[in-house]
Amino acid sequence: MLKRLFDIIVSLIGLIVLFPFLIILAVAIMVETPGGIFYMQTRVGKNNKDFKLFKFRSMAQGSDKKGLLTVGKDARITKVGHFIRKYKLDEFAQLINVLKGDMSLVGPRPEVRKYVELYNDEQIKVLNVKPGITDYASIEYFDENSLLGASKDPEKTYIEEVMPHKLELNKKYISNPSIAHDINLIFKTIQKIFK
């Protein structure tokens, strides 16, 4: 209950403070390429339930039909998209998901159904909590695109190396969920962005 209250207050303040900047971002997205401001993708949330995740659109419309993973200097990413992805600005739209109750500010990053189906009995436990905008895995794999871009088989690398390690990091958070832990991870994420 306290975590939910924390999520609502912080996400609401965040949206209010960032509103002028987010309007500029939305206009830049609309001016560069046709399509909506947001990209909505089905992800798996708490209790294995699907929900629509919001992101500011960083790719040309319909790009998700060409693959789920973003690899290296992906040609589908727009010029504005490169900027907003570099600083994780596309993720700010998920404050809407937090307000709706689909997500928390901090928690395991929500995955698409295709990869959740590969989880083993231990890994599936990450779905016992609400997914979050940031977590240990988000910080450690801040530049995941480049990592996958260096692989000869990005999807294999993701499934066999990246995803299992991310899930281990998720368990680290789940073992000690608290407001203090959340605040610590939020500040670590902000530090990572500015670095």
Order of alpha helices (4+ residues) and beta strands (2+ residues): alpha-beta-beta-alpha-alpha-beta-alpha-beta-alpha-alpha-alpha-alpha-alpha
